[in-house]
Amino acid sequence: MLAVKIPVARLKPGMYVIDPGISWVRSPLLYTKEGFITDQAEVDGISARGFIEALYDPTRPIPALTATIRAGLSAGEVREAQKTYVSVYSQIKKCLDSSAGGCPAVSAAEPCVRALILDLKRNATALLTLATLKGRDEYTYRHSVNVAVFAVAFAQHMGLTEEQQHLAGLAGLFHDYGKTLVPRAILNAPRALTRTEANIMRAHVLLGYDALRQIRGLPKEILNGVVQHHEMHNGGGYPFRLSGLQIGLFGRILSICDVYDALSSKRVYKEAVSPTNALGTIYKLSGASWPPGFADAFIRMVDVFPLGTGVLLSDGRLAVVSYCDPDFPTLPDVITAVRNPDGAFRLDERLSLRQQKKLSVSRALTQDETDQLHIPQLLGITI
């Protein structure tokens, strides 16, 4: 770690301030709160408090999401997105824990969905990135929040009304409520389920539906989404083997969001695949799981290389996707990742592959490779 002393007036957003461990008594004018400077307002506040100097580490790169990785994405927006995500996560955990075995508290989650809708309007990229970069704790809760995020975003992408977005979000939060009623030994089995166990697992759809329909006045869109989220366009799903137009819009929305998040999440019985490979699987399922064009619309919404995806470039370098232009979906902007002497990775050079004639993405990184990069930490995200 390097330590360069500069006047506070030269601090810039993105610089990493170091705490040298020097007593305040010895250096009362040295600013020592360690961490990244997030915006100019923070610099102004440091100066206003009378600090004259600071130590910063020039080798620490600006986190890709706390800098501007594309026009309009600010540090403040990322903080708000994180705040919303954590709030929704906490609320859905509380709702599912307190109502397990009984009637779920759907009304208590309504403010969370309203916040999701507003945040997705302001900064969909930041919030979708938080949902894409999975945490490893408490899959059931995080999966429910992620499906809600993707469901609201997809509803917005398709031009549905705000009320329909709200219903899609609530349906996403509670689509797997029935799993709280499935024995944990089956839910978390680190192996393939027996036929009997698989039937018990599949029963979570009707268990959740039966619990939710006890709520007086609950909109049919939520109920339909919950009971149909494992149905398939070709009739190969469950529990009723519905097909074609028998499956409603909310069932389709929850289905594709559920599949995408499940594929790209690590479970006790399977490894995660990269977001890009998950989208590849979804594309292959088009026409079987969903009507023609439905998967294409979802992929356009998420991007072929979602923000934060780790990739291997054609010259052998590792990189992290920082922006994907819908008009050039296979040529994202990336930030290369290089290894420090201590073995940790840091972000290095920004590249637009649209402007690189001899450079392209060879493939998305595997989950193990992504884990070695510690992408959330590189991007300055807490998940």
ZIJO-V645678 format. One line per field, one symbol per residue. ss: DSSP state (H for helix, E for strand, L for the rest). phi: phi as a letter, one per 30 degrees, with the letter a starting at -180 (. if undefined). A space follows every 10 residues. Layout:
BEGIN
ss=???
phi=???
END
This chain:
BEGIN
ss=LLLEEEEHHH LLLLLEELLL LLLLLLLLLE ELLLEELLLH HHHHHHHHLL LLEEEELLLL LLLLLLLLLL LLLLHHHHHH HHHHHHHHHH HHHHHHHHHL LLLLLHHHHH HHHHHHHHHH HHHHHHHHHH HHLLLLLLHH HHHHHHHHHH HHHHHHHLLL LHHHHHHHHH HHHHLLHHHH HLLHHHHLLL LLLLHHHHHH HHLHHHHHHH HHLLLLLLLH HHHHHHHHLL LLLLLLLLLL LLLHHHLLHH HHHHHHHHHH HHHLLLELLE LLLLHHHHHH HHHHHELLLE LLLHHHHHHH HHLLLLLLLE EEELLLLEEE EEELLHHHLL LLEEEEEEEL LLLLEEEEEE EEHHHLLLLL EEEELLHHHH HHHLHHHHLL LLL
phi=.dbcdbdedc dbejdcdccd ideeddbdcc dbddkdddad dddddddddj dcbacbcddd ddedccccca ejcceddddd dddddddded ddddddddce ibcdddddce dddedeeddd ddaeeddddd dddddcchee dddddddddd ddddddddid dddddddddd dddcdceddd cceddddcdd adddeddddd dddddddddd ddddddided dddddddcdc dbediccbcc hdbhddcded ddeddddddd dddccdbdca ddcdeddddd dddddejcdb dejddedddd ddieceejdd bcddcjdcab dcabdedbdc bddbbdcbcd edjdcbdbcd bcddccdcba ddaddddddd dddheedddi ccb
END
